[in-house]
């Protein structure tokens, strides 16, 4: 789990910092999803399992939020996502 940013933001060009922050934020959210889903699978307490899976779902919403901002910030990422989506439809 992340307690520190796993990159040196000082080594990043100023125009790329927001993209890097968004990518790290997405990784942290995926890490949180994995942790909550793994904890949910470890417990037999149905109330606790429900809470953990509900929180995991909230983290998935956070991924979507950060990914939306990343596509606005990183035009190449937006282009790749659009190309992949079109290719998958064929
Ligand atoms: Fe989150």
PDB file of the backbone (N, CA, C, O) and the ligand in Angstrom, with CONECT records:
HET    LIG  A 101       1
ATOM      1  N   UNK A   1       0.846  -1.186   0.000  1.00  0.00           N
ATOM      2  CA  UNK A   1       0.000   0.000   0.000  1.00  0.00           C
ATOM      3  C   UNK A   1       0.882   1.238   0.000  1.00  0.00           C
ATOM      4  O   UNK A   1       1.991   1.244   0.534  1.00  0.00           O
ATOM      5  N   UNK A   2       0.356   2.270  -0.610  1.00  0.00           N
ATOM      6  CA  UNK A   2       1.125   3.496  -0.721  1.00  0.00           C
ATOM      7  C   UNK A   2       0.990   4.344   0.543  1.00  0.00           C
ATOM      8  O   UNK A   2      -0.117   4.654   0.982  1.00  0.00           O
ATOM      9  N   UNK A   3       2.106   4.706   1.106  1.00  0.00           N
ATOM     10  CA  UNK A   3       2.090   5.719   2.148  1.00  0.00           C
ATOM     11  C   UNK A   3       2.972   6.882   1.705  1.00  0.00           C
ATOM     12  O   UNK A   3       2.976   7.955   2.309  1.00  0.00           O
ATOM     13  N   UNK A   4       3.725   6.630   0.618  1.00  0.00           N
ATOM     14  CA  UNK A   4       4.539   7.669   0.012  1.00  0.00           C
ATOM     15  C   UNK A   4       4.371   7.587  -1.501  1.00  0.00           C
ATOM     16  O   UNK A   4       4.104   6.511  -2.036  1.00  0.00           O
ATOM     17  N   UNK A   5       4.523   8.699  -2.185  1.00  0.00           N
ATOM     18  CA  UNK A   5       4.456   8.699  -3.636  1.00  0.00           C
ATOM     19  C   UNK A   5       5.677   7.940  -4.170  1.00  0.00           C
ATOM     20  O   UNK A   5       6.806   8.281  -3.817  1.00  0.00           O
ATOM     21  N   UNK A   6       5.471   6.899  -5.028  1.00  0.00           N
ATOM     22  CA  UNK A   6       6.586   6.054  -5.463  1.00  0.00           C
ATOM     23  C   UNK A   6       7.438   6.644  -6.589  1.00  0.00           C
ATOM     24  O   UNK A   6       8.174   5.911  -7.250  1.00  0.00           O
ATOM     25  N   UNK A   7       7.349   7.925  -6.811  1.00  0.00           N
ATOM     26  CA  UNK A   7       8.185   8.568  -7.817  1.00  0.00           C
ATOM     27  C   UNK A   7       8.744   9.860  -7.239  1.00  0.00           C
ATOM     28  O   UNK A   7       8.202  10.425  -6.288  1.00  0.00           O
ATOM     29  N   UNK A   8       9.843  10.314  -7.837  1.00  0.00           N
ATOM     30  CA  UNK A   8      10.441  11.580  -7.415  1.00  0.00           C
ATOM     31  C   UNK A   8       9.856  12.696  -8.280  1.00  0.00           C
ATOM     32  O   UNK A   8      10.275  12.904  -9.418  1.00  0.00           O
ATOM     33  N   UNK A   9       8.896  13.396  -7.727  1.00  0.00           N
ATOM     34  CA  UNK A   9       8.235  14.444  -8.515  1.00  0.00           C
ATOM     35  C   UNK A   9       9.193  15.560  -8.915  1.00  0.00           C
ATOM     36  O   UNK A   9       8.928  16.301  -9.862  1.00  0.00           O
ATOM     37  N   UNK A  10      10.329  15.683  -8.178  1.00  0.00           N
ATOM     38  CA  UNK A  10      11.309  16.726  -8.530  1.00  0.00           C
ATOM     39  C   UNK A  10      12.002  16.391  -9.851  1.00  0.00           C
ATOM     40  O   UNK A  10      12.533  17.275 -10.523  1.00  0.00           O
ATOM     41  N   UNK A  11      11.993  15.091 -10.222  1.00  0.00           N
ATOM     42  CA  UNK A  11      12.643  14.659 -11.462  1.00  0.00           C
ATOM     43  C   UNK A  11      11.707  14.760 -12.668  1.00  0.00           C
ATOM     44  O   UNK A  11      12.104  14.444 -13.790  1.00  0.00           O
ATOM     45  N   UNK A  12      10.496  15.188 -12.443  1.00  0.00           N
ATOM     46  CA  UNK A  12       9.493  15.271 -13.506  1.00  0.00           C
ATOM     47  C   UNK A  12       9.441  16.694 -14.043  1.00  0.00           C
ATOM     48  O   UNK A  12       9.519  17.665 -13.291  1.00  0.00           O
ATOM     49  N   UNK A  13       9.309  16.794 -15.350  1.00  0.00           N
ATOM     50  CA  UNK A  13       9.171  18.122 -15.952  1.00  0.00           C
ATOM     51  C   UNK A  13       7.895  18.785 -15.406  1.00  0.00           C
ATOM     52  O   UNK A  13       6.879  18.114 -15.225  1.00  0.00           O
ATOM     53  N   UNK A  14       7.946  20.063 -15.151  1.00  0.00           N
ATOM     54  CA  UNK A  14       6.792  20.750 -14.542  1.00  0.00           C
ATOM     55  C   UNK A  14       5.479  20.509 -15.290  1.00  0.00           C
ATOM     56  O   UNK A  14       4.425  20.377 -14.668  1.00  0.00           O
ATOM     57  N   UNK A  15       5.542  20.453 -16.614  1.00  0.00           N
ATOM     58  CA  UNK A  15       4.311  20.273 -17.386  1.00  0.00           C
ATOM     59  C   UNK A  15       3.745  18.852 -17.267  1.00  0.00           C
ATOM     60  O   UNK A  15       2.603  18.603 -17.652  1.00  0.00           O
ATOM     61  N   UNK A  16       4.549  17.921 -16.732  1.00  0.00           N
ATOM     62  CA  UNK A  16       4.101  16.531 -16.601  1.00  0.00           C
ATOM     63  C   UNK A  16       3.696  16.154 -15.178  1.00  0.00           C
ATOM     64  O   UNK A  16       3.241  15.033 -14.949  1.00  0.00           O
ATOM     65  N   UNK A  17       3.849  17.051 -14.235  1.00  0.00           N
ATOM     66  CA  UNK A  17       3.598  16.708 -12.828  1.00  0.00           C
ATOM     67  C   UNK A  17       2.148  16.289 -12.605  1.00  0.00           C
ATOM     68  O   UNK A  17       1.900  15.291 -11.928  1.00  0.00           O
ATOM     69  N   UNK A  18       1.193  17.021 -13.151  1.00  0.00           N
ATOM     70  CA  UNK A  18      -0.209  16.660 -12.917  1.00  0.00           C
ATOM     71  C   UNK A  18      -0.519  15.274 -13.477  1.00  0.00           C
ATOM     72  O   UNK A  18      -1.260  14.506 -12.862  1.00  0.00           O
ATOM     73  N   UNK A  19       0.042  14.952 -14.639  1.00  0.00           N
ATOM     74  CA  UNK A  19      -0.168  13.612 -15.215  1.00  0.00           C
ATOM     75  C   UNK A  19       0.391  12.544 -14.284  1.00  0.00           C
ATOM     76  O   UNK A  19      -0.257  11.524 -14.049  1.00  0.00           O
ATOM     77  N   UNK A  20       1.590  12.770 -13.753  1.00  0.00           N
ATOM     78  CA  UNK A  20       2.216  11.795 -12.859  1.00  0.00           C
ATOM     79  C   UNK A  20       1.398  11.649 -11.570  1.00  0.00           C
ATOM     80  O   UNK A  20       1.183  10.538 -11.085  1.00  0.00           O
ATOM     81  N   UNK A  21       0.952  12.769 -11.031  1.00  0.00           N
ATOM     82  CA  UNK A  21       0.140  12.722  -9.808  1.00  0.00           C
ATOM     83  C   UNK A  21      -1.135  11.916 -10.063  1.00  0.00           C
ATOM     84  O   UNK A  21      -1.531  11.100  -9.232  1.00  0.00           O
ATOM     85  N   UNK A  22      -1.768  12.141 -11.200  1.00  0.00           N
ATOM     86  CA  UNK A  22      -2.995  11.404 -11.517  1.00  0.00           C
ATOM     87  C   UNK A  22      -2.722   9.910 -11.669  1.00  0.00           C
ATOM     88  O   UNK A  22      -3.508   9.086 -11.201  1.00  0.00           O
ATOM     89  N   UNK A  23      -1.615   9.557 -12.319  1.00  0.00           N
ATOM     90  CA  UNK A  23      -1.279   8.128 -12.484  1.00  0.00           C
ATOM     91  C   UNK A  23      -1.016   7.472 -11.132  1.00  0.00           C
ATOM     92  O   UNK A  23      -1.462   6.352 -10.885  1.00  0.00           O
ATOM     93  N   UNK A  24      -0.301   8.161 -10.266  1.00  0.00           N
ATOM     94  CA  UNK A  24      -0.047   7.609  -8.925  1.00  0.00           C
ATOM     95  C   UNK A  24      -1.362   7.506  -8.145  1.00  0.00           C
ATOM     96  O   UNK A  24      -1.582   6.535  -7.421  1.00  0.00           O
ATOM     97  N   UNK A  25      -2.220   8.495  -8.293  1.00  0.00           N
ATOM     98  CA  UNK A  25      -3.517   8.456  -7.607  1.00  0.00           C
ATOM     99  C   UNK A  25      -4.331   7.254  -8.077  1.00  0.00           C
ATOM    100  O   UNK A  25      -4.981   6.592  -7.268  1.00  0.00           O
ATOM    101  N   UNK A  26      -4.301   6.969  -9.374  1.00  0.00           N
ATOM    102  CA  UNK A  26      -5.031   5.810  -9.901  1.00  0.00           C
ATOM    103  C   UNK A  26      -4.435   4.516  -9.336  1.00  0.00           C
ATOM    104  O   UNK A  26      -5.170   3.609  -8.946  1.00  0.00           O
ATOM    105  N   UNK A  27      -3.103   4.437  -9.296  1.00  0.00           N
ATOM    106  CA  UNK A  27      -2.473   3.233  -8.726  1.00  0.00           C
ATOM    107  C   UNK A  27      -2.875   3.060  -7.264  1.00  0.00           C
ATOM    108  O   UNK A  27      -3.152   1.943  -6.828  1.00  0.00           O
ATOM    109  N   UNK A  28      -2.911   4.151  -6.507  1.00  0.00           N
ATOM    110  CA  UNK A  28      -3.284   4.069  -5.094  1.00  0.00           C
ATOM    111  C   UNK A  28      -4.727   3.598  -4.943  1.00  0.00           C
ATOM    112  O   UNK A  28      -5.039   2.832  -4.032  1.00  0.00           O
ATOM    113  N   UNK A  29      -5.605   4.055  -5.832  1.00  0.00           N
ATOM    114  CA  UNK A  29      -7.004   3.622  -5.766  1.00  0.00           C
ATOM    115  C   UNK A  29      -7.125   2.138  -6.112  1.00  0.00           C
ATOM    116  O   UNK A  29      -7.877   1.416  -5.457  1.00  0.00           O
ATOM    117  N   UNK A  30      -6.398   1.671  -7.128  1.00  0.00           N
ATOM    118  CA  UNK A  30      -6.423   0.237  -7.456  1.00  0.00           C
ATOM    119  C   UNK A  30      -5.879  -0.584  -6.291  1.00  0.00           C
ATOM    120  O   UNK A  30      -6.403  -1.653  -5.979  1.00  0.00           O
ATOM    121  N   UNK A  31      -4.833  -0.084  -5.654  1.00  0.00           N
ATOM    122  CA  UNK A  31      -4.268  -0.770  -4.497  1.00  0.00           C
ATOM    123  C   UNK A  31      -5.314  -0.858  -3.387  1.00  0.00           C
ATOM    124  O   UNK A  31      -5.441  -1.895  -2.735  1.00  0.00           O
ATOM    125  N   UNK A  32      -6.051   0.208  -3.173  1.00  0.00           N
ATOM    126  CA  UNK A  32      -7.091   0.210  -2.142  1.00  0.00           C
ATOM    127  C   UNK A  32      -8.209  -0.776  -2.500  1.00  0.00           C
ATOM    128  O   UNK A  32      -8.711  -1.493  -1.633  1.00  0.00           O
ATOM    129  N   UNK A  33      -8.596  -0.808  -3.780  1.00  0.00           N
ATOM    130  CA  UNK A  33      -9.624  -1.768  -4.210  1.00  0.00           C
ATOM    131  C   UNK A  33      -9.179  -3.189  -3.880  1.00  0.00           C
ATOM    132  O   UNK A  33      -9.939  -3.970  -3.308  1.00  0.00           O
ATOM    133  N   UNK A  34      -7.942  -3.516  -4.246  1.00  0.00           N
ATOM    134  CA  UNK A  34      -7.429  -4.861  -3.968  1.00  0.00           C
ATOM    135  C   UNK A  34      -7.444  -5.163  -2.477  1.00  0.00           C
ATOM    136  O   UNK A  34      -7.842  -6.252  -2.065  1.00  0.00           O
ATOM    137  N   UNK A  35      -7.016  -4.211  -1.677  1.00  0.00           N
ATOM    138  CA  UNK A  35      -6.956  -4.428  -0.228  1.00  0.00           C
ATOM    139  C   UNK A  35      -8.351  -4.673   0.337  1.00  0.00           C
ATOM    140  O   UNK A  35      -8.548  -5.614   1.106  1.00  0.00           O
ATOM    141  N   UNK A  36      -9.324  -3.836  -0.035  1.00  0.00           N
ATOM    142  CA  UNK A  36     -10.681  -3.999   0.502  1.00  0.00           C
ATOM    143  C   UNK A  36     -11.313  -5.298   0.021  1.00  0.00           C
ATOM    144  O   UNK A  36     -11.986  -5.979   0.793  1.00  0.00           O
ATOM    145  N   UNK A  37     -11.104  -5.648  -1.244  1.00  0.00           N
ATOM    146  CA  UNK A  37     -11.688  -6.898  -1.738  1.00  0.00           C
ATOM    147  C   UNK A  37     -11.022  -8.116  -1.094  1.00  0.00           C
ATOM    148  O   UNK A  37     -11.688  -9.109  -0.798  1.00  0.00           O
ATOM    149  N   UNK A  38      -9.726  -8.038  -0.882  1.00  0.00           N
ATOM    150  CA  UNK A  38      -9.038  -9.147  -0.204  1.00  0.00           C
ATOM    151  C   UNK A  38      -9.520  -9.276   1.242  1.00  0.00           C
ATOM    152  O   UNK A  38      -9.745 -10.386   1.725  1.00  0.00           O
ATOM    153  N   UNK A  39      -9.681  -8.139   1.934  1.00  0.00           N
ATOM    154  CA  UNK A  39     -10.176  -8.189   3.312  1.00  0.00           C
ATOM    155  C   UNK A  39     -11.601  -8.735   3.350  1.00  0.00           C
ATOM    156  O   UNK A  39     -11.954  -9.489   4.256  1.00  0.00           O
ATOM    157  N   UNK A  40     -12.416  -8.355   2.370  1.00  0.00           N
ATOM    158  CA  UNK A  40     -13.793  -8.861   2.314  1.00  0.00           C
ATOM    159  C   UNK A  40     -13.814 -10.380   2.149  1.00  0.00           C
ATOM    160  O   UNK A  40     -14.662 -11.067   2.719  1.00  0.00           O
ATOM    161  N   UNK A  41     -12.882 -10.881   1.372  1.00  0.00           N
ATOM    162  CA  UNK A  41     -12.844 -12.337   1.163  1.00  0.00           C
ATOM    163  C   UNK A  41     -12.322 -13.079   2.396  1.00  0.00           C
ATOM    164  O   UNK A  41     -12.492 -14.293   2.513  1.00  0.00           O
ATOM    165  N   UNK A  42     -11.684 -12.343   3.315  1.00  0.00           N
ATOM    166  CA  UNK A  42     -11.103 -12.987   4.502  1.00  0.00           C
ATOM    167  C   UNK A  42     -12.103 -13.112   5.644  1.00  0.00           C
ATOM    168  O   UNK A  42     -11.909 -13.932   6.541  1.00  0.00           O
ATOM    169  N   UNK A  43     -13.159 -12.324   5.630  1.00  0.00           N
ATOM    170  CA  UNK A  43     -14.073 -12.328   6.776  1.00  0.00           C
ATOM    171  C   UNK A  43     -15.347 -13.114   6.475  1.00  0.00           C
ATOM    172  O   UNK A  43     -15.822 -13.160   5.340  1.00  0.00           O
ATOM    173  N   UNK A  44     -15.885 -13.732   7.531  1.00  0.00           N
ATOM    174  CA  UNK A  44     -17.174 -14.411   7.417  1.00  0.00           C
ATOM    175  C   UNK A  44     -18.302 -13.530   7.943  1.00  0.00           C
ATOM    176  O   UNK A  44     -19.473 -13.897   7.856  1.00  0.00           O
ATOM    177  N   UNK A  45     -17.949 -12.369   8.487  1.00  0.00           N
ATOM    178  CA  UNK A  45     -18.954 -11.438   9.008  1.00  0.00           C
ATOM    179  C   UNK A  45     -19.600 -10.723   7.816  1.00  0.00           C
ATOM    180  O   UNK A  45     -18.946  -9.934   7.133  1.00  0.00           O
ATOM    181  N   UNK A  46     -20.860 -10.996   7.575  1.00  0.00           N
ATOM    182  CA  UNK A  46     -21.523 -10.464   6.382  1.00  0.00           C
ATOM    183  C   UNK A  46     -21.651  -8.939   6.405  1.00  0.00           C
ATOM    184  O   UNK A  46     -21.559  -8.295   5.361  1.00  0.00           O
ATOM    185  N   UNK A  47     -21.862  -8.363   7.582  1.00  0.00           N
ATOM    186  CA  UNK A  47     -21.944  -6.898   7.667  1.00  0.00           C
ATOM    187  C   UNK A  47     -20.599  -6.262   7.311  1.00  0.00           C
ATOM    188  O   UNK A  47     -20.544  -5.289   6.558  1.00  0.00           O
ATOM    189  N   UNK A  48     -19.527  -6.816   7.855  1.00  0.00           N
ATOM    190  CA  UNK A  48     -18.193  -6.293   7.547  1.00  0.00           C
ATOM    191  C   UNK A  48     -17.863  -6.495   6.075  1.00  0.00           C
ATOM    192  O   UNK A  48     -17.295  -5.609   5.435  1.00  0.00           O
ATOM    193  N   UNK A  49     -18.215  -7.656   5.538  1.00  0.00           N
ATOM    194  CA  UNK A  49     -17.976  -7.931   4.114  1.00  0.00           C
ATOM    195  C   UNK A  49     -18.713  -6.909   3.245  1.00  0.00           C
ATOM    196  O   UNK A  49     -18.158  -6.398   2.272  1.00  0.00           O
ATOM    197  N   UNK A  50     -19.955  -6.618   3.601  1.00  0.00           N
ATOM    198  CA  UNK A  50     -20.751  -5.645   2.841  1.00  0.00           C
ATOM    199  C   UNK A  50     -20.111  -4.260   2.876  1.00  0.00           C
ATOM    200  O   UNK A  50     -20.027  -3.572   1.859  1.00  0.00           O
ATOM    201  N   UNK A  51     -19.664  -3.866   4.066  1.00  0.00           N
ATOM    202  CA  UNK A  51     -19.014  -2.548   4.200  1.00  0.00           C
ATOM    203  C   UNK A  51     -17.741  -2.492   3.353  1.00  0.00           C
ATOM    204  O   UNK A  51     -17.517  -1.526   2.624  1.00  0.00           O
ATOM    205  N   UNK A  52     -16.914  -3.524   3.453  1.00  0.00           N
ATOM    206  CA  UNK A  52     -15.647  -3.532   2.706  1.00  0.00           C
ATOM    207  C   UNK A  52     -15.886  -3.496   1.198  1.00  0.00           C
ATOM    208  O   UNK A  52     -15.187  -2.787   0.474  1.00  0.00           O
ATOM    209  N   UNK A  53     -16.871  -4.260   0.724  1.00  0.00           N
ATOM    210  CA  UNK A  53     -17.154  -4.271  -0.723  1.00  0.00           C
ATOM    211  C   UNK A  53     -17.778  -2.954  -1.177  1.00  0.00           C
ATOM    212  O   UNK A  53     -17.571  -2.518  -2.310  1.00  0.00           O
ATOM    213  N   UNK A  54     -18.543  -2.325  -0.284  1.00  0.00           N
ATOM    214  CA  UNK A  54     -19.103  -1.008  -0.607  1.00  0.00           C
ATOM    215  C   UNK A  54     -17.984   0.031  -0.729  1.00  0.00           C
ATOM    216  O   UNK A  54     -18.000   0.875  -1.624  1.00  0.00           O
ATOM    217  N   UNK A  55     -17.028  -0.046   0.175  1.00  0.00           N
ATOM    218  CA  UNK A  55     -15.888   0.887   0.107  1.00  0.00           C
ATOM    219  C   UNK A  55     -15.055   0.602  -1.145  1.00  0.00           C
ATOM    220  O   UNK A  55     -14.588   1.534  -1.799  1.00  0.00           O
ATOM    221  N   UNK A  56     -14.862  -0.685  -1.486  1.00  0.00           N
ATOM    222  CA  UNK A  56     -14.122  -1.032  -2.708  1.00  0.00           C
ATOM    223  C   UNK A  56     -14.805  -0.418  -3.925  1.00  0.00           C
ATOM    224  O   UNK A  56     -14.143   0.078  -4.837  1.00  0.00           O
ATOM    225  N   UNK A  57     -16.142  -0.456  -3.929  1.00  0.00           N
ATOM    226  CA  UNK A  57     -16.876   0.152  -5.054  1.00  0.00           C
ATOM    227  C   UNK A  57     -16.655   1.666  -5.103  1.00  0.00           C
ATOM    228  O   UNK A  57     -16.520   2.243  -6.182  1.00  0.00           O
ATOM    229  N   UNK A  58     -16.618   2.300  -3.936  1.00  0.00           N
ATOM    230  CA  UNK A  58     -16.329   3.742  -3.893  1.00  0.00           C
ATOM    231  C   UNK A  58     -14.946   4.034  -4.486  1.00  0.00           C
ATOM    232  O   UNK A  58     -14.753   5.025  -5.191  1.00  0.00           O
ATOM    233  N   UNK A  59     -13.992   3.151  -4.184  1.00  0.00           N
ATOM    234  CA  UNK A  59     -12.638   3.346  -4.731  1.00  0.00           C
ATOM    235  C   UNK A  59     -12.643   3.222  -6.258  1.00  0.00           C
ATOM    236  O   UNK A  59     -11.879   3.902  -6.943  1.00  0.00           O
ATOM    237  N   UNK A  60     -13.506   2.353  -6.783  1.00  0.00           N
ATOM    238  CA  UNK A  60     -13.617   2.223  -8.246  1.00  0.00           C
ATOM    239  C   UNK A  60     -14.161   3.521  -8.851  1.00  0.00           C
ATOM    240  O   UNK A  60     -13.769   3.916  -9.949  1.00  0.00           O
ATOM    241  N   UNK A  61     -15.051   4.164  -8.134  1.00  0.00           N
ATOM    242  CA  UNK A  61     -15.554   5.469  -8.592  1.00  0.00           C
ATOM    243  C   UNK A  61     -14.405   6.479  -8.608  1.00  0.00           C
ATOM    244  O   UNK A  61     -14.296   7.295  -9.523  1.00  0.00           O
ATOM    245  N   UNK A  62     -13.562   6.413  -7.597  1.00  0.00           N
ATOM    246  CA  UNK A  62     -12.406   7.321  -7.554  1.00  0.00           C
ATOM    247  C   UNK A  62     -11.477   7.075  -8.740  1.00  0.00           C
ATOM    248  O   UNK A  62     -10.945   8.020  -9.324  1.00  0.00           O
ATOM    249  N   UNK A  63     -11.281   5.795  -9.098  1.00  0.00           N
ATOM    250  CA  UNK A  63     -10.471   5.485 -10.291  1.00  0.00           C
ATOM    251  C   UNK A  63     -11.075   6.174 -11.507  1.00  0.00           C
ATOM    252  O   UNK A  63     -10.364   6.811 -12.284  1.00  0.00           O
ATOM    253  N   UNK A  64     -12.385   6.045 -11.668  1.00  0.00           N
ATOM    254  CA  UNK A  64     -13.052   6.648 -12.821  1.00  0.00           C
ATOM    255  C   UNK A  64     -12.894   8.167 -12.818  1.00  0.00           C
ATOM    256  O   UNK A  64     -12.694   8.782 -13.865  1.00  0.00           O
ATOM    257  N   UNK A  65     -12.987   8.763 -11.631  1.00  0.00           N
ATOM    258  CA  UNK A  65     -12.839  10.220 -11.533  1.00  0.00           C
ATOM    259  C   UNK A  65     -11.434  10.652 -11.942  1.00  0.00           C
ATOM    260  O   UNK A  65     -11.265  11.581 -12.733  1.00  0.00           O
ATOM    261  N   UNK A  66     -10.420   9.963 -11.392  1.00  0.00           N
ATOM    262  CA  UNK A  66      -9.039  10.322 -11.738  1.00  0.00           C
ATOM    263  C   UNK A  66      -8.758  10.038 -13.210  1.00  0.00           C
ATOM    264  O   UNK A  66      -8.066  10.813 -13.872  1.00  0.00           O
ATOM    265  N   UNK A  67      -9.291   8.932 -13.725  1.00  0.00           N
ATOM    266  CA  UNK A  67      -9.054   8.582 -15.130  1.00  0.00           C
ATOM    267  C   UNK A  67      -9.686   9.629 -16.051  1.00  0.00           C
ATOM    268  O   UNK A  67      -9.114   9.974 -17.085  1.00  0.00           O
ATOM    269  N   UNK A  68     -10.844  10.124 -15.681  1.00  0.00           N
ATOM    270  CA  UNK A  68     -11.496  11.169 -16.472  1.00  0.00           C
ATOM    271  C   UNK A  68     -10.628  12.423 -16.520  1.00  0.00           C
ATOM    272  O   UNK A  68     -10.456  13.026 -17.579  1.00  0.00           O
ATOM    273  N   UNK A  69     -10.087  12.810 -15.376  1.00  0.00           N
ATOM    274  CA  UNK A  69      -9.225  13.997 -15.329  1.00  0.00           C
ATOM    275  C   UNK A  69      -7.931  13.733 -16.099  1.00  0.00           C
ATOM    276  O   UNK A  69      -7.415  14.617 -16.783  1.00  0.00           O
ATOM    277  N   UNK A  70      -7.406  12.497 -15.981  1.00  0.00           N
ATOM    278  CA  UNK A  70      -6.172  12.169 -16.702  1.00  0.00           C
ATOM    279  C   UNK A  70      -6.385  12.275 -18.210  1.00  0.00           C
ATOM    280  O   UNK A  70      -5.512  12.765 -18.926  1.00  0.00           O
ATOM    281  N   UNK A  71      -7.539  11.820 -18.694  1.00  0.00           N
ATOM    282  CA  UNK A  71      -7.799  11.919 -20.141  1.00  0.00           C
ATOM    283  C   UNK A  71      -7.899  13.369 -20.584  1.00  0.00           C
ATOM    284  O   UNK A  71      -7.575  13.695 -21.726  1.00  0.00           O
ATOM    285  N   UNK A  72      -8.350  14.248 -19.681  1.00  0.00           N
ATOM    286  CA  UNK A  72      -8.398  15.680 -20.010  1.00  0.00           C
ATOM    287  C   UNK A  72      -7.000  16.297 -19.969  1.00  0.00           C
ATOM    288  O   UNK A  72      -6.710  17.252 -20.689  1.00  0.00           O
ATOM    289  N   UNK A  73      -6.139  15.738 -19.118  1.00  0.00           N
ATOM    290  CA  UNK A  73      -4.797  16.293 -18.904  1.00  0.00           C
ATOM    291  C   UNK A  73      -3.782  15.728 -19.882  1.00  0.00           C
ATOM    292  O   UNK A  73      -2.888  16.441 -20.338  1.00  0.00           O
ATOM    293  N   UNK A  74      -3.920  14.435 -20.208  1.00  0.00           N
ATOM    294  CA  UNK A  74      -2.969  13.735 -21.071  1.00  0.00           C
ATOM    295  C   UNK A  74      -3.679  13.413 -22.388  1.00  0.00           C
ATOM    296  O   UNK A  74      -4.372  12.401 -22.497  1.00  0.00           O
ATOM    297  N   UNK A  75      -3.503  14.276 -23.378  1.00  0.00           N
ATOM    298  CA  UNK A  75      -4.237  14.106 -24.636  1.00  0.00           C
ATOM    299  C   UNK A  75      -3.808  12.831 -25.375  1.00  0.00           C
ATOM    300  O   UNK A  75      -4.606  12.244 -26.105  1.00  0.00           O
ATOM    301  N   UNK A  76      -2.558  12.403 -25.189  1.00  0.00           N
ATOM    302  CA  UNK A  76      -2.129  11.152 -25.821  1.00  0.00           C
ATOM    303  C   UNK A  76      -2.883   9.973 -25.207  1.00  0.00           C
ATOM    304  O   UNK A  76      -3.286   9.055 -25.921  1.00  0.00           O
ATOM    305  N   UNK A  77      -3.073   9.997 -23.893  1.00  0.00           N
ATOM    306  CA  UNK A  77      -3.818   8.937 -23.216  1.00  0.00           C
ATOM    307  C   UNK A  77      -5.257   8.906 -23.742  1.00  0.00           C
ATOM    308  O   UNK A  77      -5.799   7.835 -24.017  1.00  0.00           O
ATOM    309  N   UNK A  78      -5.863  10.073 -23.879  1.00  0.00           N
ATOM    310  CA  UNK A  78      -7.222  10.145 -24.407  1.00  0.00           C
ATOM    311  C   UNK A  78      -7.276   9.544 -25.802  1.00  0.00           C
ATOM    312  O   UNK A  78      -8.198   8.792 -26.117  1.00  0.00           O
ATOM    313  N   UNK A  79      -6.286   9.872 -26.650  1.00  0.00           N
ATOM    314  CA  UNK A  79      -6.243   9.359 -28.017  1.00  0.00           C
ATOM    315  C   UNK A  79      -6.119   7.829 -28.017  1.00  0.00           C
ATOM    316  O   UNK A  79      -6.819   7.147 -28.766  1.00  0.00           O
ATOM    317  N   UNK A  80      -5.230   7.297 -27.179  1.00  0.00           N
ATOM    318  CA  UNK A  80      -5.034   5.842 -27.105  1.00  0.00           C
ATOM    319  C   UNK A  80      -6.319   5.162 -26.623  1.00  0.00           C
ATOM    320  O   UNK A  80      -6.726   4.134 -27.166  1.00  0.00           O
ATOM    321  N   UNK A  81      -6.944   5.734 -25.616  1.00  0.00           N
ATOM    322  CA  UNK A  81      -8.188   5.148 -25.100  1.00  0.00           C
ATOM    323  C   UNK A  81      -9.270   5.148 -26.172  1.00  0.00           C
ATOM    324  O   UNK A  81     -10.007   4.172 -26.312  1.00  0.00           O
ATOM    325  N   UNK A  82      -9.366   6.232 -26.925  1.00  0.00           N
ATOM    326  CA  UNK A  82     -10.374   6.314 -27.988  1.00  0.00           C
ATOM    327  C   UNK A  82     -10.073   5.300 -29.078  1.00  0.00           C
ATOM    328  O   UNK A  82     -10.982   4.626 -29.563  1.00  0.00           O
ATOM    329  N   UNK A  83      -8.811   5.184 -29.469  1.00  0.00           N
ATOM    330  CA  UNK A  83      -8.436   4.221 -30.506  1.00  0.00           C
ATOM    331  C   UNK A  83      -8.723   2.795 -30.048  1.00  0.00           C
ATOM    332  O   UNK A  83      -9.230   1.982 -30.821  1.00  0.00           O
ATOM    333  N   UNK A  84      -8.399   2.494 -28.796  1.00  0.00           N
ATOM    334  CA  UNK A  84      -8.628   1.141 -28.276  1.00  0.00           C
ATOM    335  C   UNK A  84     -10.129   0.836 -28.227  1.00  0.00           C
ATOM    336  O   UNK A  84     -10.558  -0.265 -28.572  1.00  0.00           O
ATOM    337  N   UNK A  85     -10.919   1.818 -27.798  1.00  0.00           N
ATOM    338  CA  UNK A  85     -12.366   1.618 -27.707  1.00  0.00           C
ATOM    339  C   UNK A  85     -12.958   1.354 -29.098  1.00  0.00           C
ATOM    340  O   UNK A  85     -13.815   0.485 -29.265  1.00  0.00           O
ATOM    341  N   UNK A  86     -12.487   2.119 -30.095  1.00  0.00           N
ATOM    342  CA  UNK A  86     -12.973   1.924 -31.457  1.00  0.00           C
ATOM    343  C   UNK A  86     -12.554   0.554 -31.976  1.00  0.00           C
ATOM    344  O   UNK A  86     -13.351  -0.137 -32.610  1.00  0.00           O
ATOM    345  N   UNK A  87     -11.312   0.153 -31.715  1.00  0.00           N
ATOM    346  CA  UNK A  87     -10.817  -1.138 -32.191  1.00  0.00           C
ATOM    347  C   UNK A  87     -11.585  -2.283 -31.549  1.00  0.00           C
ATOM    348  O   UNK A  87     -11.826  -3.306 -32.190  1.00  0.00           O
ATOM    349  N   UNK A  88     -11.970  -2.119 -30.295  1.00  0.00           N
ATOM    350  CA  UNK A  88     -12.694  -3.180 -29.577  1.00  0.00           C
ATOM    351  C   UNK A  88     -14.108  -3.350 -30.118  1.00  0.00           C
ATOM    352  O   UNK A  88     -14.669  -4.443 -30.042  1.00  0.00           O
ATOM    353  N   UNK A  89     -14.698  -2.274 -30.669  1.00  0.00           N
ATOM    354  CA  UNK A  89     -16.041  -2.343 -31.245  1.00  0.00           C
ATOM    355  C   UNK A  89     -16.066  -3.136 -32.542  1.00  0.00           C
ATOM    356  O   UNK A  89     -17.104  -3.675 -32.926  1.00  0.00           O
ATOM    357  N   UNK A  90     -14.914  -3.209 -33.222  1.00  0.00           N
ATOM    358  CA  UNK A  90     -14.873  -3.903 -34.520  1.00  0.00           C
ATOM    359  C   UNK A  90     -14.783  -5.414 -34.355  1.00  0.00           C
ATOM    360  O   UNK A  90     -14.741  -6.142 -35.346  1.00  0.00           O
TER     361      UNK A  90
HETATM  362 FE   LIG A 101     -10.220   6.505  -2.843  1.00  0.00          FE
END
